[in-house]
Amino acid sequence: MPAPRSSGVLCHITSLPGRFPVGDLGPAATEMVDWLVSAGQSIWQILPLGPPAQANSPYSAYSAFAGNPLLISPERLVEDGWIEVSDLPSEPALSNDQVDFEAAAAHKERLLQLAFDRWTDRGRTQDGDAYTEFETTHAWLHDFATFEAIMLDRGQAAWTRWPIPLVLRESYALASERERLAREIAYSKFKQFLFDEQWFSLKQYANRRGVRLYGDMPIFVAHESADVWADQSLFALDAHGNAKLVAGVPPDYFSKTGQRWGNPQYRWDRMAETGYQWWVDRFERALQQYDLLRVDHFRGFEAYWEIPGKAPTAVDGRWRDGPGAAPFEAAAAKLGPLPLIAEDLGLITDGVHRLRDHLGFPGMRVLQFGFDDPNDDFHRPDAYTEHSVAYTGTHDNDTTMGWYHGRNRRISDDDLLSPIVTSEVDIHWQLISAVMGSKSSITVVPIQDCLGLGNDARMNVPGKAIGNWSWRLQPGQLTAEVAGRLKAVAFETDRICQPAAV
């Protein structure tokens, strides 16, 4: 666990304000770093960076290694000489109250194609050495670019519907497609190069200012992904590439049929035979991008719910033993100590706690989960342990003010919240102070909670197919007043971050 005590804010890149229909790695990102420093914060947590495969969700990506080109900043492309300022629209394309992923894709695609065409016309000399190094040092890149080029050319992300020789990755079929789509493959690699350049520029700036970037790694990958297509033997697939076994969670109080996520299950036996190299590579890539990393659905490493691929719900699943500590130990043997946080929320067994503690990873505590059962104080701030990461809420929760007002309870002597919320004034700051005043070594507050926003600012509603991930900060919302209030709480709770020189 990092020391000393520290705190930070959760705000995904797409939620940043700006002149384009989606937040990106441009000026608003460096301004966010500066705002965090002014607020005494030393951690910026974001959601996964991969290119979304379904419903714009960062948790469903068609690559576990690639970045989302929508996050590339056009302003930074101008600064770095890839395009001209005259290529940018003179006015914002739309009202940017919410993220518009479709409009953003159209705007970014035009500018990225323009940058690529000019780079190609100039003989690919700009940043040529850096590009060559990027292309040769990222083993995942070639298969990813091939997958993306074929997917876009055929208009079909479900690779099992491609011609059989491509599904089976026959060498002659791949060679033919790579020749036919050579320009498209080069364009895919070029976009990843630009993403990496901009991301690591931001990371270096944040680190120089004393801010650590805290990322998020989903345990599973999408079936419609380059990862599954490229390494089919590592996943539970049939001879035609269809998923024989998929992931999910069993029926419970909230759902009589459980949750069928549909991600193909791993062949842990095959992964063990390779020394878990796929996981070593994945952790290596992620820990280059981030200073801290949350592992989503950590309990799946201890035991996972395995569902037949053809089953319509999760009812017919069964528990299977996971690989335990082995993937993490294989990664640590190459990469050194792993700065990971275990997402251990939900119905967690003693075995999951033992695995987490064996590996030395802190778990999570969430204030919103702490006030339903008077006999269960695990998620109440006064019960947090030092070796934990505490939140008011996560991206999957109501905003804290939405949660508070949704409880339909008045403050009274027998209310579990009465020691925390003592006034109807600035309720969100009282709840934030309770979390930051806890023993947890790290605390994280969603930016919506810093602003005291209601559920119209919620990021995600699990189980809701559309309409998620589109909340966005508005220009001027991150005021000096809000920063000052957050800094005061950080000072009072011994979490203050001293500004670093730029």
LINVEN-V561209 format. One line per field, one symbol per residue. ss: DSSP state (a for helix, b for strand, c for the rest). phi: phi as a letter, one per 20 degrees, with the letter a starting at -180 (. if undefined). burial: 1 if it has 16 or more other C-alpha atoms within 10 Angstrom, else 0. A space follows every 10 residues. Layout:
ss->???
phi->???
burial->???
This chain:
ss->cccccbbbbb ccaaaccccc ccccccaaaa aaaaaaaacc ccbbbccccc cbcccccccc bcccccccaa accaaaaaac ccccaaaccc cccccccbcc aaaaaaaaaa aaaaaaaaaa accccccaaa aaaaaaaccc aaaaaaaaaa aaaaccccaa accaaaaccc aaaaaaaaaa caaaaaaaaa aaaaaaaaaa aaaaaaaacc cbbbbbbccc cccccaaaaa caaabcbccc ccbcbbbbbc ccccccccbb bbbbcbcaaa aaacccaaaa aaaaaaaaac cbbbbccaaa acbbbbbbcc cccccccbbb bccccaaaaa aaaaaccccb bbccccccca aaaaaaaaac cbbbbbaaac cccccccccc aaaccccbbb bcccccccca aaaaaacccc cccccccccc ccccccaaaa aaaaaacccc cbbbbbaaaa ccccaaaccc cccccccccc bcccccccca aaaaaaaaaa aacccccccc cc
phi->.fcfgbbace bfgfeffred fbfbeegfff ffgfffffem dcccecegef ffeblmefec deaededeff efefffffge necdffffff cgfbfdfcfd ffffffffff ffffffffff femleflfff fgfffeddff ffffffgfff gffembefff efgggfgelf gfffffffff dgffffffff ffffgfgfff ffffffffen deeddbdffd dffecfffff cffececefd nffeccercf gbgebfdmcd fnffffefff fffemlfffg ffffffefec ecbeeflgff febceddgge ffcegefbfc fefmegffff fffedngeed defdenedef fffffgfgen efddccgfee cedfecdgde gfdfefebdd cfadfeegff ffffffflce fbfeefeffe edbeelgfff ffffffeffg fccccgffff emeeffdfeb dgnefcnemd fbfdgnfeef ffgfffffff ffdmcfdfgd ff
burial->1000111111 1111111111 1111111111 0111111111 1111111111 1110011111 1111111111 1111111100 0111000000 0000010111 1001001100 1101110010 0000000000 1001100001 1111111111 1000001011 0000011100 0011001100 1001111111 1111111110 0110111011 1111111101 1111111111 0101111000 1111111111 1000001111 1111110100 1100010111 1111011011 1111111111 1111111110 0011101000 0111001111 1000000111 1111000000 0110110011 1111111111 1000001111 1001101111 1111101111 1101000000 1000011001 1000001111 1111111111 1111111111 1111101111 0000000111 1110000100 0110011111 0010111010 00
